[in-house]
Amino acid sequence: MQHRIQHTVFFPHPPEAVWEFLTRPELISQWLMETDFEPIVGYDFHFKSKPVPQFDWDGIIYCKVLEVDAPKKLTYSWKGGPGNGKITMDSIVRWTLKPKDNGTELSVDHSGFKVLTNLDIFSAMEKGWLQNMNKILELLNRRSHDTANT
């Protein structure tokens, strides 16, 4: 049996502005982790953070861009584990952006979790993705506020 994480958040910002926070490494690092991401299908990249031994994770997520349809959809693989090349989590992250009500509806669908091996990290990521989406919203709101005041 597998689980999936699904969240949708409304942003009172155009899809292009939200897209930037999903695809520009310097912006991604403000709400997720340091990364060498490039929005190019087939591109291998990493997310890096501090290791979390209680989740059997060495702090590195290994990814490959699978789909880019700017500014509508972004899909990449998401793999991690305890280190030394051992992968215990092999999943897929799909971002979907839809124009709606003078803004954007952003959805994340993170699938492929194996319950027996990924239950603890699944529970943490369930909360984490929603918190991170709300961080994007805060950053976009702050940027809009700063632009309006200049």
Summary of the structure (lengths in Angstrom):
residues: 150
radius of gyration: 15.6
end to end distance: 52.4
largest distance: 52.4
contacts: 424
relative contact order: 0.22
helix: 35%
strand: 42%
